[in-house]
Amino acid sequence: MGTEDDSLLKTFIKNDSKVSFYTGLPNKKCFELLEKHLSGKAKKMRYWAGSKKVISSKYKKTTRQAKRGPQRKLSIKQEMLLTMMKLRHYLANELLADLFHVSTSTVSQIFNTWIKFLRKEVSPLIYWPERESINQKLPDSVKKSHPNLRCTIDCTEIFIERPRDLKLRALTWSDYKKNNTVKFLVGIAPNGMINFLSKAWGGRTSDRHITIESGFLNKLEPGDLILADRGFTIREDILLRGATLTIPPPSSGLEQMTNKDVKSTKVIANSRIHVERAIGRMKHFEIVNNTLSITLLPVIDDIVIVCACLCNLLPPLTGW
């Protein structure tokens, strides 16, 4: 690694503020710990070579065996930084190539390899907590009105470039966004941690279909309470699992609500804000807050999962 590249690292990860801005991670220590955790396997990684199959998750079986594929042009730390800068700011490959003194094809190769690798390594950060663990962390106001709250769900959409393929164009058209999108179901624990994330669906897919097909219902236990928006017509599906769905009441009925109903509605409203803040953290990664290049569709699940996992490294959300 040359002097210019040393200077690059010192500039972009020299303190907590820089790390947060360029990578989305909370601080420099988090970046260093993550790099330390990943570096052993990253050294054995085989790189994406332009075929449809990405082979980043296959590692050599012994330390004596030479790494296959193209020779590494950047250090592990540089490759990790490049990938996170792409996620955080959706920088053009040409700009990243100039910053890191490599070709645009090398940038593409590194990103496509690392995004698969990162998904494999950090995906355990999204997990379904035990009910007891959630109950211990419930705010007092929620414990009184919704003691069995397990999760709040919502769907979020990411704009994509208009596909040339007519079938794909139709599948991704969102009447709600009036654009071509991919759609994800997101589950948020009461502390703001992302505890469920579906795979990508075309923008035309209904919230109910995604909820049923994603496996979310299989996570539920009898007595669980799920909060959602009125667009989720899944009450009966959740009841079949012995759980309960609570949605905001119609605005026309607010005048007749009791004090208990008002408190309940306030908790539901706060939970919606909580979800919006959690999804807002994900959209802090500009790659999922802009119109995604059609060339990145094959790795869209990897991109979104990694962004969600990195959000779970941030401090818990507060302010119910």
C-alpha positions as CSV (number, residue, x, y, z in Angstrom):
1,M,0.0,0.0,0.0
2,G,1.5,3.3,-1.1
3,T,1.9,6.6,0.7
4,E,-1.1,8.1,-1.2
5,D,-3.3,5.2,0.0
6,D,-2.1,5.5,3.6
7,S,-3.1,9.2,3.4
8,L,-6.5,8.2,2.1
9,L,-7.2,5.9,5.0
10,K,-6.0,8.5,7.5
11,T,-8.3,11.0,5.9
12,F,-11.5,8.9,5.8
13,I,-11.2,7.0,9.1
14,K,-9.1,9.3,11.2
15,N,-11.8,9.9,13.9
16,D,-15.4,9.0,14.9
17,S,-16.9,11.9,12.9
18,K,-15.2,10.8,9.7
19,V,-16.0,7.2,10.1
20,S,-19.7,8.0,10.7
21,F,-19.9,10.3,7.7
22,Y,-18.0,8.0,5.2
23,T,-19.2,4.6,6.4
24,G,-22.4,4.9,8.4
25,L,-20.8,3.1,11.4
26,P,-21.1,4.8,14.8
27,N,-17.4,5.3,15.5
28,K,-13.8,4.5,14.6
29,K,-13.6,1.7,17.2
30,C,-16.6,-0.1,15.6
31,F,-14.9,0.2,12.1
32,E,-11.7,-1.3,13.5
33,L,-13.5,-4.1,15.4
34,L,-15.5,-5.0,12.3
35,E,-12.3,-5.1,10.1
36,K,-10.6,-7.3,12.7
37,H,-13.5,-9.7,12.7
38,L,-13.6,-9.9,8.9
39,S,-10.0,-9.7,7.9
40,G,-9.1,-13.4,8.5
41,K,-11.8,-14.7,6.1
42,A,-11.4,-11.7,3.8
43,K,-7.8,-12.7,3.1
44,K,-9.0,-16.1,1.8
45,M,-11.7,-14.6,-0.4
46,R,-12.0,-15.3,-4.1
47,Y,-13.1,-12.4,-6.1
48,W,-16.0,-11.9,-8.4
49,A,-14.7,-12.3,-12.0
50,G,-17.6,-11.0,-14.1
51,S,-19.6,-14.2,-14.3
52,K,-23.2,-14.6,-13.0
53,K,-21.9,-16.6,-10.1
54,V,-20.2,-14.6,-7.2
55,I,-17.8,-16.8,-5.4
56,S,-16.9,-14.5,-2.5
57,S,-18.2,-16.8,0.2
58,K,-16.0,-19.8,-0.7
59,Y,-12.8,-19.8,1.3
60,K,-9.7,-21.9,0.8
61,K,-9.5,-24.9,3.1
62,T,-5.9,-24.5,4.2
63,T,-3.6,-21.6,4.8
64,R,-1.0,-23.1,2.5
65,Q,-3.3,-23.0,-0.6
66,A,-2.9,-19.9,-2.7
67,K,-5.9,-17.6,-3.1
68,R,-7.5,-18.1,-6.5
69,G,-8.8,-15.4,-8.7
70,P,-7.3,-11.9,-9.4
71,Q,-4.5,-10.6,-7.2
72,R,-5.6,-8.1,-4.6
73,K,-4.8,-4.4,-5.6
74,L,-6.0,-2.9,-2.3
75,S,-5.6,-3.8,1.4
76,I,-8.4,-5.5,3.3
77,K,-9.1,-2.2,5.1
78,Q,-9.2,-0.3,1.8
79,E,-11.6,-2.7,0.2
80,M,-13.9,-2.6,3.2
81,L,-13.8,1.2,3.2
82,L,-14.5,1.4,-0.5
83,T,-17.5,-0.9,-0.1
84,M,-18.9,1.1,2.8
85,M,-18.4,4.4,1.1
86,K,-20.3,3.0,-1.9
87,L,-23.1,2.0,0.5
88,R,-23.1,5.2,2.5
89,H,-22.9,7.7,-0.3
90,Y,-23.7,5.7,-3.5
91,L,-20.5,7.0,-5.1
92,A,-20.0,6.4,-8.8
93,N,-17.5,3.7,-9.6
94,E,-15.4,6.1,-11.5
95,L,-15.0,8.4,-8.5
96,L,-14.1,5.5,-6.2
97,A,-11.6,4.3,-8.8
98,D,-9.9,7.8,-8.8
99,L,-9.9,7.9,-5.0
100,F,-8.4,4.5,-4.6
101,H,-6.2,4.5,-7.7
102,V,-7.7,1.5,-9.3
103,S,-9.8,0.8,-12.4
104,T,-13.6,1.0,-12.5
105,S,-13.7,-2.7,-13.2
106,T,-11.7,-3.3,-10.0
107,V,-14.1,-1.2,-8.0
108,S,-17.0,-3.2,-9.4
109,Q,-15.2,-6.5,-8.7
110,I,-14.4,-5.4,-5.1
111,F,-18.0,-4.2,-4.4
112,N,-19.7,-7.3,-5.8
113,T,-17.4,-9.6,-3.9
114,W,-17.5,-7.7,-0.6
115,I,-21.3,-7.2,-0.5
116,K,-21.8,-10.9,-0.7
117,F,-19.1,-11.5,1.9
118,L,-20.5,-8.9,4.2
119,R,-24.0,-10.3,4.0
120,K,-22.7,-13.7,5.0
121,E,-20.7,-12.4,7.9
122,V,-23.0,-9.7,9.4
123,S,-26.5,-11.2,8.8
124,P,-26.6,-12.6,12.3
125,L,-27.1,-9.0,13.5
126,I,-30.7,-9.3,12.4
127,Y,-32.3,-11.8,14.7
128,W,-35.7,-12.5,16.3
129,P,-35.3,-11.8,20.1
130,E,-36.9,-13.9,22.7
131,R,-40.1,-12.4,24.2
132,E,-38.6,-12.1,27.6
133,S,-35.7,-10.1,26.2
134,I,-38.1,-7.7,24.6
135,N,-40.3,-7.4,27.7
136,Q,-37.3,-6.4,29.8
137,K,-36.6,-3.4,27.5
138,L,-40.2,-2.2,26.9
139,P,-40.7,1.4,27.9
140,D,-43.1,1.8,30.9
141,S,-45.8,3.4,28.8
142,V,-45.8,0.5,26.4
143,K,-45.7,-2.1,29.2
144,K,-49.0,-0.7,30.6
145,S,-50.9,-0.6,27.3
146,H,-49.3,-3.2,25.1
147,P,-47.3,-5.6,27.4
148,N,-47.1,-8.3,24.7
149,L,-45.7,-6.1,21.9
150,R,-43.3,-8.2,19.9
151,C,-42.7,-6.2,16.7
152,T,-43.9,-3.3,14.5
153,I,-43.9,-4.0,10.8
154,D,-43.9,-1.8,7.7
155,C,-42.9,-2.1,4.1
156,T,-40.4,0.2,2.4
157,E,-39.6,0.7,-1.3
158,I,-36.4,1.5,-3.1
159,F,-36.5,3.2,-6.5
160,I,-34.8,1.4,-9.4
161,E,-34.0,2.3,-12.9
162,R,-36.7,1.4,-15.4
163,P,-36.1,-2.1,-16.6
164,R,-35.9,-2.8,-20.3
165,D,-37.6,-6.2,-19.8
166,L,-41.3,-5.6,-20.0
167,K,-42.2,-8.3,-17.6
168,L,-39.8,-7.0,-15.0
169,R,-41.0,-3.5,-15.6
170,A,-44.6,-4.6,-14.8
171,L,-43.6,-6.6,-11.7
172,T,-41.6,-3.6,-10.3
173,W,-44.2,-0.9,-11.0
174,S,-45.5,0.7,-7.8
175,D,-48.9,2.4,-8.0
176,Y,-48.1,4.0,-4.7
177,K,-44.7,5.5,-5.7
178,K,-45.6,5.9,-9.4
179,N,-42.2,4.4,-10.2
180,N,-40.4,1.1,-10.6
181,T,-39.4,-0.1,-7.2
182,V,-38.4,-3.1,-5.1
183,K,-40.2,-3.6,-1.8
184,F,-39.2,-5.1,1.5
185,L,-41.0,-6.0,4.7
186,V,-39.2,-4.6,7.8
187,G,-39.8,-5.7,11.4
188,I,-38.7,-3.4,14.2
189,A,-38.3,-4.4,17.8
190,P,-39.5,-1.9,20.5
191,N,-35.9,-0.7,21.0
192,G,-35.7,0.2,17.3
193,M,-33.5,-2.7,16.3
194,I,-34.3,-4.3,13.0
195,N,-35.4,-7.9,13.8
196,F,-36.9,-9.0,10.5
197,L,-36.2,-8.3,6.9
198,S,-37.8,-10.0,3.9
199,K,-36.2,-10.5,0.5
200,A,-36.9,-8.0,-2.3
201,W,-40.2,-8.1,-4.0
202,G,-41.5,-6.1,-7.0
203,G,-43.2,-2.9,-6.2
204,R,-46.6,-4.1,-7.3
205,T,-46.6,-6.8,-4.7
206,S,-49.1,-6.3,-1.8
207,D,-48.1,-5.9,1.8
208,R,-50.2,-8.9,2.7
209,H,-48.5,-11.2,0.1
210,I,-45.0,-10.2,1.2
211,T,-45.9,-10.8,4.9
212,I,-47.3,-14.2,4.2
213,E,-44.6,-15.4,1.8
214,S,-41.7,-13.9,3.7
215,G,-41.9,-16.3,6.6
216,F,-42.7,-13.5,9.1
217,L,-45.8,-15.3,10.4
218,N,-43.7,-18.3,11.3
219,K,-41.9,-16.2,13.8
220,L,-45.0,-15.5,15.9
221,E,-46.0,-17.1,19.1
222,P,-49.4,-17.3,20.8
223,G,-50.0,-14.0,22.7
224,D,-47.7,-11.9,20.6
225,L,-48.9,-8.4,19.6
226,I,-47.9,-7.0,16.2
227,L,-48.4,-3.3,15.3
228,A,-48.9,-2.3,11.7
229,D,-50.4,0.3,9.5
230,R,-53.9,0.1,8.1
231,G,-52.6,-1.2,4.7
232,F,-51.7,-4.6,6.3
233,T,-54.9,-6.7,5.8
234,I,-53.4,-9.6,7.7
235,R,-55.5,-9.7,10.9
236,E,-56.9,-13.2,10.2
237,D,-53.6,-14.6,9.2
238,I,-52.0,-13.4,12.5
239,L,-55.0,-14.7,14.5
240,L,-54.4,-18.2,13.1
241,R,-51.0,-18.0,14.9
242,G,-52.6,-17.1,18.2
243,A,-51.3,-13.6,17.9
244,T,-53.0,-10.2,17.6
245,L,-52.7,-7.4,15.1
246,T,-53.3,-3.8,16.2
247,I,-53.7,-1.0,13.7
248,P,-54.5,2.7,14.1
249,P,-58.3,3.3,14.3
250,P,-60.0,5.3,11.6
251,S,-59.6,9.1,12.1
252,S,-63.4,9.4,11.9
253,G,-63.8,7.6,15.1
254,L,-61.4,9.6,17.2
255,E,-64.2,11.6,18.9
256,Q,-65.8,8.5,20.4
257,M,-62.5,7.1,21.9
258,T,-62.2,6.4,25.6
259,N,-59.1,7.5,27.6
260,K,-57.8,4.0,27.3
261,D,-58.3,4.0,23.5
262,V,-56.5,7.4,23.4
263,K,-53.5,6.0,25.2
264,S,-53.4,2.9,23.0
265,T,-53.6,5.0,19.9
266,K,-50.8,7.2,21.1
267,V,-48.6,4.1,21.6
268,I,-49.5,2.9,18.1
269,A,-48.7,6.3,16.7
270,N,-45.4,6.4,18.5
271,S,-44.6,2.9,17.2
272,R,-45.2,4.2,13.6
273,I,-42.7,7.0,14.3
274,H,-40.3,4.5,15.7
275,V,-40.5,2.4,12.5
276,E,-40.1,5.5,10.3
277,R,-36.9,6.4,12.3
278,A,-35.5,2.9,12.0
279,I,-36.2,2.8,8.3
280,G,-34.8,6.3,8.1
281,R,-31.5,4.9,9.5
282,M,-31.4,2.4,6.6
283,K,-32.1,5.2,4.1
284,H,-29.2,7.1,5.6
285,F,-27.2,4.7,3.4
286,E,-27.7,6.6,0.1
287,I,-27.5,3.5,-2.0
288,V,-31.0,2.6,-0.8
289,N,-32.2,6.2,-0.8
290,N,-31.6,6.8,-4.5
291,T,-32.6,5.3,-7.8
292,L,-30.7,2.1,-7.9
293,S,-28.8,1.1,-11.0
294,I,-30.4,-1.9,-12.8
295,T,-26.9,-3.5,-12.8
296,L,-27.1,-3.8,-9.0
297,L,-30.5,-5.6,-8.9
298,P,-28.8,-9.1,-8.7
299,V,-27.3,-8.0,-5.3
300,I,-30.2,-5.9,-4.0
301,D,-30.9,-8.4,-1.2
302,D,-27.3,-8.3,-0.1
303,I,-27.2,-4.5,-0.2
304,V,-30.3,-4.0,1.9
305,I,-29.4,-6.7,4.4
306,V,-25.9,-5.3,5.0
307,C,-27.3,-1.8,5.4
308,A,-29.9,-3.1,7.9
309,C,-27.2,-5.0,9.8
310,L,-25.0,-2.0,10.0
311,C,-27.9,0.0,11.4
312,N,-28.1,-2.6,14.2
313,L,-24.6,-1.6,15.3
314,L,-25.9,1.9,16.1
315,P,-27.2,2.8,19.6
316,P,-30.9,1.7,20.2
317,L,-33.6,4.2,19.4
318,T,-35.3,6.0,22.3
319,G,-38.2,8.3,22.7
320,W,-41.4,6.4,22.9
